């Protein structure tokens, strides 16, 4: 039998209303189809998910919600993921939040994303095993 406040007996859970969740994730993705797939996967795994559709909205929601981790698309309108990450790293309340950058063009963005402050970069389409490993390292 699992402890009541753990997920699968391994991960500590946090209270979200009446529910226990393993963590709060800010998902930043401009494409609705990809965002929907990611939200489905994360909520299926019991994460609380906050959504943003561009880098500007991501900064606003990160300040408001203080997520445990951020999944950040790089190529987006209004403010891209690199500039959004830079802005978060300059804010002392957000500077320590782990950021996983997601891109279909890893060769193009990898160096810039790391310089901006992304903890890790993951190639799209997303490998959920690698995503799980990131969340386990930084959220649990």
C-alpha positions as CSV (number, residue, x, y, z in Angstrom):
1,X,0.0,0.0,0.0
2,X,1.3,3.4,-0.9
3,X,1.6,6.3,1.5
4,X,-1.4,8.6,1.1
5,X,0.6,11.6,0.1
6,X,2.9,9.9,-2.5
7,X,2.5,9.0,-6.2
8,X,3.3,5.3,-6.7
9,X,5.0,5.2,-3.3
10,X,7.9,7.3,-4.7
11,X,7.0,10.9,-5.4
12,X,5.9,13.4,-2.7
13,X,2.6,15.1,-3.7
14,X,1.5,18.7,-3.1
15,X,-2.0,19.8,-2.3
16,X,-4.0,21.4,-5.2
17,X,-7.4,22.1,-3.8
18,X,-8.8,18.8,-2.6
19,X,-6.3,16.9,-4.7
20,X,-2.7,15.8,-4.3
21,X,-0.4,16.4,-7.3
22,X,3.3,15.7,-7.9
23,X,4.0,19.3,-9.0
24,X,2.8,22.4,-10.9
25,X,4.1,22.7,-14.5
26,X,3.9,25.8,-16.6
27,X,3.5,24.6,-20.2
28,X,4.4,27.3,-22.8
29,X,3.5,26.3,-26.4
30,X,1.8,28.4,-29.1
31,X,0.5,25.4,-31.1
32,X,-2.8,24.2,-29.7
33,X,-2.4,20.6,-31.0
34,X,1.0,20.2,-29.3
35,X,-0.2,22.0,-26.1
36,X,-3.3,19.7,-26.0
37,X,-1.2,16.6,-26.3
38,X,1.2,17.8,-23.6
39,X,-1.6,18.8,-21.2
40,X,-3.2,15.4,-21.6
41,X,0.1,13.6,-20.9
42,X,0.9,15.8,-17.8
43,X,-2.6,15.7,-16.3
44,X,-2.7,11.9,-16.9
45,X,0.4,11.8,-14.7
46,X,-1.3,13.9,-12.1
47,X,0.5,17.2,-12.6
48,X,-1.3,20.5,-12.2
49,X,-0.8,22.3,-15.6
50,X,-0.8,26.0,-16.2
51,X,-0.8,27.0,-19.9
52,X,0.7,29.9,-21.8
53,X,0.7,30.5,-25.5
54,X,3.7,32.8,-25.8
55,X,6.8,34.0,-23.9
56,X,5.2,37.1,-22.6
57,X,2.2,35.3,-21.1
58,X,4.7,32.7,-19.7
59,X,6.5,35.4,-17.7
60,X,3.2,36.7,-16.3
61,X,1.9,33.3,-15.4
62,X,5.2,32.2,-13.8
63,X,5.2,35.2,-11.6
64,X,1.5,34.6,-10.6
65,X,1.7,30.8,-10.1
66,X,5.3,30.0,-9.2
67,X,5.5,26.6,-11.0
68,X,7.8,23.8,-10.0
69,X,9.1,23.5,-13.6
70,X,8.6,25.2,-16.9
71,X,8.3,23.4,-20.3
72,X,9.2,26.2,-22.8
73,X,8.7,26.1,-26.6
74,X,11.4,28.2,-28.3
75,X,9.9,29.4,-31.5
76,X,6.8,31.4,-30.5
77,X,5.1,34.7,-31.4
78,X,5.1,37.9,-29.3
79,X,8.2,36.8,-27.2
80,X,10.1,33.7,-28.0
81,X,11.2,31.1,-25.5
82,X,14.8,32.3,-25.4
83,X,13.9,35.9,-24.5
84,X,11.2,34.6,-22.1
85,X,13.8,32.4,-20.3
86,X,16.2,35.4,-20.1
87,X,13.5,37.5,-18.5
88,X,12.7,34.7,-15.9
89,X,16.4,34.3,-15.1
90,X,16.7,38.0,-14.3
91,X,13.7,37.8,-11.9
92,X,14.9,36.6,-8.5
93,X,11.6,34.9,-7.7
94,X,11.7,32.9,-10.9
95,X,15.5,32.4,-11.4
96,X,15.6,29.0,-9.7
97,X,12.7,27.4,-11.5
98,X,14.0,24.6,-13.8
99,X,13.2,25.3,-17.5
100,X,13.1,22.6,-20.2
101,X,13.2,24.1,-23.6
102,X,11.4,22.2,-26.4
103,X,12.3,22.7,-30.1
104,X,12.1,20.9,-33.4
105,X,15.4,22.6,-34.4
106,X,17.8,21.6,-31.6
107,X,20.9,22.3,-33.7
108,X,19.7,25.8,-34.3
109,X,18.8,26.8,-30.8
110,X,20.7,24.6,-28.4
111,X,23.6,27.0,-27.7
112,X,21.4,30.1,-27.4
113,X,18.9,28.3,-25.1
114,X,21.7,27.2,-22.7
115,X,23.1,30.7,-22.7
116,X,19.7,32.1,-21.9
117,X,19.4,29.8,-18.9
118,X,17.5,26.7,-20.0
119,X,18.4,23.8,-17.7
120,X,17.9,21.3,-20.5
121,X,16.7,21.1,-24.1
122,X,14.5,18.4,-25.6
123,X,13.9,17.7,-29.3
124,X,10.4,17.7,-30.7
125,X,8.5,15.5,-31.2
126,X,8.8,15.0,-27.4
127,X,10.2,11.7,-26.1
128,X,8.1,11.2,-23.0
129,X,10.7,9.0,-21.4
130,X,13.1,12.0,-21.5
131,X,10.4,14.3,-20.3
132,X,9.7,12.0,-17.4
133,X,13.4,11.9,-16.5
134,X,13.6,15.7,-16.5
135,X,10.5,16.0,-14.3
136,X,11.9,13.3,-11.9
137,X,15.3,15.2,-11.7
138,X,13.8,18.6,-11.1
139,X,10.3,18.3,-9.7
140,X,10.3,15.3,-7.4
